[in-house]
Amino acid sequence: MATTEAQLEAVTMKRVTLRIIPFLMICYFIAFVDRVNVGFAALQMNSDIGLSAAAFGLGGGLFYITYVLFEVPSNLAMAKVGAKIWIARIMVSWGLVSACMAFVVGPYSFFAVRLLLGAAEAGFFPGVILYLTYWFPKEYRGRIVALFMVAIPLSSFFGSPISASLLQFNGLLGFHGWQWMFVLEAVPAVILGIVAFFFLVDRPEGARWLSEEQRQWLSGRLAQENSSPEAKVGHLSLWQVFSNKYVLAASLIYAGASGASQCLSLWQPQIIKSFGLSDIQTGLLNSIPFGVASVLMLLWGRNSDRTGERKWHTAIPLALLAGSLAAAGLTGALVPTIAILCVAVTATYIMKGPFWALSTEWMSAGVAAAAIAQINAIGNLGGFFGSYLLGTIKDATGSFALGLLPLAGLSAVGFVLVVSLSRQQMPSGSPAASAAH
């Protein structure tokens, strides 16, 4: 019977993975291209519409203000109306708004569309993380989240040369190259949003592509895990979730890696081009750190699942991130800078699979929707402050490296929190423990 159940588990999880993950990866690939292609647009757009480095940094960061504000309501709405409807709605709306970036004419219209884009995309990532908890038992989540999130570095690995190439359309039919880039890269989001409505299934119980035996096994396994008393954050009110120390700590831990990831995605093309390179050369070199990160992200997440170890698989990348960002000011040459960026970018991505596996293991099923959304929302504030501070410091000092130091400090704080919190046991009299029992 044990062999039969093991075979049933292997076949079921392989089918679920192949059905769900490739499609979600493609969706997130497009989402991230539409979020960060403004970094390549800046190579032409900033001079065309009169954006200073500080204004570009502010506009780049404003995305995260509305993204944060709408994150929790979006995830709660998805939990109520279902994933396929909500994910489809998000994708179509962000595609349409992203296309509107082609028509900004100055700082204020740039700020406005970035705010709209944040509101439109809010909820996609935490919604998918929540959706994955509906389909994958916890022992699979490190590798599955890493597999899904590898779409982020892949979006920059493939998207960098594509975006740089689209900039060469400059002057075609009277439009700038950056305008063509925004419109052409927005179309896939709308198409995929329509496909998502017909392709996704909300829960395993409704999956006709699984056999009855497979549906029953997966539903039973997930129900058993969801009733486990081991969660550090049990069934709490919405306010208790927001103020829970594990949720707040996870948010701060994520802020360092997420802020650095978003900041580098926006600013790295300008950092590289500052060495006197062409747009095409910048696009090719910009893709290198993301290519390295794509491979190591999968290996790191798989190793975390194989060993069952989460703490150090999350903490070590944060230490590497803090060190590499702090070291950015030690060189003014191209090759060492690319090497430092490879370490920093890789560190931001390899920690994400183990981090989300660790943090979702802290949560009970009843609080997962709100907790995941808050962690991602507050974590992404690192993107706002990081981008804005980098632009402001760059204008004041002329140095990109100095602008990265605040994120280095935040990553170091995250390292300390992961190590300290993972050692703690849930107090027997805590609200989480009481609710869990």
C-alpha atoms as one frame of an Amber mdcrd trajectory, in Angstrom:
protein
   0.000   0.000   0.000   2.880   2.351   0.782   4.351   1.769  -2.671   0.970
   2.291  -4.304   0.386   5.566  -2.446   3.903   6.749  -3.277   3.251   6.018
  -6.944  -0.093   7.814  -6.750   1.587  10.831  -5.159   4.372  10.934  -7.762
   1.979  10.701 -10.717  -0.457  13.224  -9.244   2.132  15.850  -8.366   3.859
  15.509 -11.735   0.554  16.056 -13.520  -0.348  19.043 -11.335   3.079  20.591
 -11.826   3.065  20.210 -15.605  -0.462  21.540 -15.882  -0.172  24.606 -13.636
   3.418  25.805 -13.324   4.457  26.399 -16.979   1.387  28.544 -17.623   1.844
  30.570 -14.425   5.535  31.002 -15.233   4.663  32.467 -18.631   2.157  34.809
 -16.995   4.653  36.000 -14.403   7.335  36.330 -17.055   5.120  38.777 -18.936
   4.066  40.531 -15.721   7.644  41.218 -14.746   8.642  42.339 -18.229   5.798
  44.878 -18.113   6.810  45.977 -14.622  10.529  46.567 -15.202  10.797  47.371
 -18.918  10.685  50.995 -17.807  14.355  50.468 -16.875  15.197  50.057 -20.556
  12.722  52.711 -21.667  14.676  55.124 -19.445  17.659  54.911 -21.811  15.609
  56.995 -24.280  12.465  58.095 -22.452  14.080  60.123 -19.664  15.606  62.626
 -22.075  12.537  62.622 -24.349  10.068  63.608 -21.613  12.455  65.427 -19.255
  12.889  63.030 -16.333  15.761  63.545 -13.882  17.268  60.554 -12.064  15.326
  61.502  -8.920  12.036  61.815 -10.862  12.621  58.474 -12.565  13.405  56.864
  -9.210  10.263  58.333  -7.685   8.088  57.193 -10.592   9.675  53.761 -10.581
   8.949  53.460  -6.870   5.391  54.841  -7.002   4.341  51.577  -8.601   4.782
  49.940  -5.193   2.575  52.424  -3.328  -0.636  51.372  -5.051   0.682  47.830
  -5.378   0.915  47.698  -1.575  -2.418  49.421  -0.945  -4.367  47.011  -3.137
  -2.404  43.848  -2.310  -4.366  42.543   0.680  -7.837  43.435  -0.699  -6.875
  41.750  -3.958  -5.833  38.506  -2.254  -8.966  38.466  -0.101 -11.044  39.003
  -3.245  -9.298  36.116  -4.989  -9.967  33.839  -2.028 -13.653  34.736  -2.352
 -14.303  34.792  -6.123 -11.759  32.190  -7.232  -8.339  32.230  -8.821  -9.201
  31.917 -12.484 -11.542  34.930 -12.494  -9.254  37.127 -10.422  -5.945  36.246
 -12.079  -7.562  36.794 -15.491  -8.852  40.201 -14.364  -5.443  41.241 -13.063
  -3.620  40.259 -16.244  -5.972  42.010 -18.649  -5.986  45.225 -16.592  -2.208
  45.376 -16.171  -1.705  44.742 -19.894  -3.956  47.648 -20.820  -2.352  50.013
 -18.303   1.169  48.978 -19.309   0.379  49.930 -22.911  -0.602  53.385 -21.646
   3.021  53.942 -20.597   3.680  54.639 -24.285   1.729  57.884 -24.016   3.338
  59.572 -21.011   4.583  63.069 -21.858   6.272  64.264 -18.668   6.936  63.529
 -14.993   3.324  63.814 -13.821   1.805  61.545 -16.447   4.682  59.118 -15.798
   3.866  59.132 -12.080   0.144  58.649 -12.755   0.536  55.640 -15.043   3.033
  53.992 -12.687   0.490  54.369  -9.873  -2.220  52.823 -12.072   0.078  49.965
 -13.066   0.752  49.140  -9.422  -2.979  49.022  -8.700  -3.632  46.888 -11.771
  -0.953  44.297 -10.998  -1.532  44.216  -7.233  -2.381  40.748  -6.029  -0.968
  38.701  -8.888   2.115  37.369  -7.123   0.615  36.775  -3.652  -2.467  35.415
  -5.390  -0.357  32.826  -7.168   1.527  31.962  -3.955  -1.846  31.420  -2.266
  -3.078  29.449  -5.284  -0.056  27.144  -5.059  -0.965  26.307  -1.449  -4.298
  24.994  -2.830  -2.456  22.501  -5.028   0.926  21.621  -3.482   1.639  20.010
  -0.082   4.192  21.917   1.964   7.102  19.553   1.237   6.903  20.559  -2.449
   6.654  24.307  -2.009  10.343  25.259  -1.906  11.069  23.860  -5.370   7.663
  24.803  -6.788   7.866  28.437  -5.672  11.439  28.592  -6.973  10.319  27.077
 -10.278   7.495  29.601 -10.586   9.643  32.536  -9.516  12.459  31.671 -11.910
  10.223  33.510 -14.368  11.521  36.750 -12.776  15.197  36.414 -13.675  14.224
  34.760 -16.951  12.089  37.802 -17.780  15.179  39.982 -17.509  17.481  37.413
 -19.128  15.346  37.191 -22.270  13.562  40.511 -21.865  16.736  42.629 -21.697
  17.900  41.967 -25.267  14.284  42.019 -26.530  13.596  45.397 -24.910  16.911
  46.762 -26.156  16.053  45.577 -29.675  12.609  47.196 -29.588  14.262  50.506
 -28.747  15.786  50.328 -32.235  12.271  50.961 -33.669  12.893  54.594 -32.793
  11.207  56.831 -35.406   9.070  54.068 -36.983   5.689  55.576 -37.956   6.606
  58.649 -35.950   6.847  56.891 -32.578   9.819  56.581 -30.263  11.435  53.198
 -29.710  10.394  53.159 -26.035   6.764  53.724 -27.081   6.874  50.695 -29.389
   8.422  48.678 -26.587   5.638  49.446 -24.098   2.823  48.658 -26.545   4.278
  45.463 -28.028   5.270  44.038 -24.648   1.785  44.711 -23.196  -0.162  42.671
 -25.765   0.763  39.196 -24.380  -0.607  40.084 -20.922  -4.075  40.759 -22.307
  -4.058  37.564 -24.377  -2.848  35.427 -21.469  -5.463  36.961 -19.164  -8.225
  35.747 -21.462  -6.615  32.296 -21.679  -6.288  32.117 -17.865 -10.051  32.336
 -17.422 -10.564  29.147 -19.421  -7.362  27.310 -18.437  -7.068  27.617 -14.653
  -9.064  25.544 -12.152  -9.663  26.968  -8.689  -9.190  23.803  -6.573  -8.168
  20.158  -7.044 -11.774  19.049  -6.536 -12.705  20.636  -9.860  -9.749  19.352
 -11.906 -11.164  17.138 -14.636  -7.636  16.462 -15.867  -6.992  14.486 -12.655
  -8.553  11.077 -12.041 -11.036  10.673  -9.197  -8.414   8.800  -7.172  -5.868
  11.573  -7.735  -8.358  14.295  -6.764  -9.273  12.489  -3.562  -5.664  11.858
  -2.582  -4.552  15.461  -3.176  -7.608  17.014  -1.501  -7.191  14.720   1.493
  -3.478  15.443   1.825  -3.999  19.203   1.725  -6.940  19.039   4.161  -4.794
  17.056   6.584  -1.988  19.632   6.427  -4.395  22.544   6.816  -5.736  21.051
  10.040  -2.238  20.629  11.497  -1.652  22.416  14.849   1.979  23.199  13.973
   1.459  26.642  12.396   3.063  29.500  14.307   0.315  31.858  13.117  -3.064
  30.279  13.719  -6.608  31.511  13.094  -6.515  35.202  13.894  -8.550  38.290
  13.054  -7.399  40.426  10.142  -5.882  43.000  12.499  -4.139  40.294  14.515
  -2.654  38.934  11.294  -1.321  42.362  10.326   0.257  42.909  13.766   1.551
  39.368  14.307   5.309  39.342  14.894   5.959  36.502  12.442   4.040  38.267
   9.666   5.787  41.571  10.361   9.193  39.907  10.567   8.620  37.998   7.327
   7.618  41.285   5.678  10.853  42.965   6.765  12.935  39.939   5.742  11.358
  40.025   2.291  11.813  43.787   1.972  15.593  43.522   1.657  15.608  40.920
  -1.119  12.520  42.236  -2.890  13.678  45.849  -2.680  17.087  44.960  -4.104
  15.491  42.848  -6.823  13.124  45.612  -7.919  15.780  48.286  -7.636  18.317
  46.395  -9.728  15.695  45.541 -12.348  14.927  49.248 -12.761  18.414  50.704
 -12.442  20.818  48.028 -13.638  20.538  49.002 -17.347  21.560  52.564 -16.476
  24.368  51.343 -14.197  25.784  49.203 -17.007  25.316  51.836 -19.707  27.207
  54.345 -17.566  30.380  52.552 -18.716  29.812  54.022 -22.203  28.068  51.048
 -23.853  25.431  51.023 -26.600  21.809  50.017 -25.941  22.367  46.569 -27.498
  25.579  45.977 -25.510  23.763  47.085 -22.367  20.915  44.650 -23.067  23.247
  41.703 -23.561  25.355  42.401 -20.462  22.262  43.130 -18.381  20.992  39.613
 -19.091  24.077  37.847 -17.654  23.268  38.167 -13.914  19.711  37.030 -14.531
  20.860  33.998 -16.506  23.099  32.921 -13.621  20.278  33.520 -11.135  17.805
  31.449 -13.184  19.929  28.308 -12.939  20.993  28.662  -9.301  17.467  29.555
  -8.170  16.176  26.137  -9.251  19.114  24.255  -7.733  18.852  26.155  -4.440
  15.092  25.591  -4.112  15.431  21.898  -4.947  18.199  21.477  -2.357  16.065
  23.201   0.269  13.227  20.728  -0.359  15.570  17.731  -0.513  17.133  18.544
   2.857  14.000  20.043   4.415  16.146  22.998   5.524  14.646  26.492   5.203
  16.443  28.814   7.645  19.950  28.844   6.165  18.673  28.545   2.592  16.956
  31.882   3.296  19.606  33.499   5.494  22.767  32.804   3.474  21.494  34.592
   0.316  20.553  37.613   2.443  24.121  37.753   3.787  25.532  37.484   0.256
  23.156  40.207  -0.915  24.162  42.600   1.857  27.854  41.990   1.210  27.681
  42.365  -2.570  25.626  45.576  -2.443  28.044  47.043   0.089  30.987  46.059
  -2.158  29.558  47.793  -5.231  31.442  50.985  -4.402  34.818  49.264  -4.260
  35.268  49.124  -8.033  34.815  51.438 -10.980  35.535  48.866 -13.695  32.988
  47.060 -15.871  33.966  43.399 -15.321  34.097  43.515 -11.490  30.818  45.439
 -11.507  29.150  42.718 -13.595  30.557  40.084 -11.190  29.161  41.949  -8.172
  25.796  42.319  -9.909  25.789  38.566 -10.623  26.193  37.819  -6.914  23.603
  40.404  -5.851  20.961  39.432  -8.419  21.473  35.716  -7.768  21.150  36.230
  -4.008  17.860  38.108  -4.359  16.305  35.252  -6.309  17.658  32.075  -4.725
  16.285  33.063  -1.307  12.706  33.415  -2.539  11.735  29.759  -2.869  12.980
  28.755   0.610  11.648  32.026   2.079   8.093  31.496   0.841   8.207  27.842
   1.868   9.360  28.910   5.344   6.850  31.723   5.752   3.849  29.711   4.500
   4.808  26.949   6.936   4.471  29.553   9.702   0.841  30.264   8.664  -2.345
  28.287   9.130  -4.720  27.984   6.159  -7.143  30.460   7.727  -4.703  33.377
   7.671  -2.676  32.522   4.567  -4.496  34.836   2.116  -4.078  37.975   4.238
  -0.632  37.072   5.596   0.934  36.299   2.213  -0.497  39.490   0.756   0.809
  41.610   3.620   4.272  40.048   3.508   4.518  40.740  -0.213   2.987  44.212
   0.122   5.234  45.470   2.908   8.184  43.671   1.375   7.652  45.538  -1.867
   7.850  48.863  -0.067  11.551  48.112  -0.202  11.182  48.577  -3.956   9.674
  52.034  -3.495  12.164  53.341  -0.960  15.113  51.636  -2.646  14.325  53.067
  -6.069  13.563  56.554  -4.767  16.658  56.705  -2.543  18.911  55.424  -5.315
  17.701  58.130  -7.697  18.005  60.850  -5.079  21.493  59.739  -3.972  22.596
  59.423  -7.613  21.476  63.010  -8.334  23.211  64.287  -5.193  26.486  62.358
  -5.433  26.729  61.012  -8.977  27.234  57.519  -7.513  25.022  54.481  -8.110
  26.993  52.466  -5.526  26.167  54.797  -2.626  22.488  54.489  -3.532  22.634
  50.727  -2.950  23.867  50.979   0.650  20.409  51.352   2.297  19.331  48.074
   0.699  22.531  46.415   1.906  21.636  47.413   5.462  18.047  46.181   5.123
  19.251  42.816   3.799  21.584  42.460   6.785  18.642  43.081   9.126  16.691
  40.388   7.282  19.540  37.918   7.823  19.461  38.532  11.576  15.665  38.127
  11.723  15.651  34.827   9.816  18.269  33.315  12.095  16.699  34.558  15.334
  13.037  33.826  14.557  13.684  30.372  13.154  15.214  29.384  16.500  12.118
  30.379  18.452   9.371  27.990  19.431   5.771  29.148  19.464   4.866  30.156
  23.052   2.202  27.884  24.463   0.060  30.798  25.613   0.288  32.902  22.449
  -2.859  33.755  20.458  -1.470  31.790  17.510  -0.868  28.702  19.610  -4.262
  28.903  21.246  -6.027  29.293  17.915  -3.980  26.514  16.363  -5.016  24.145
  19.140
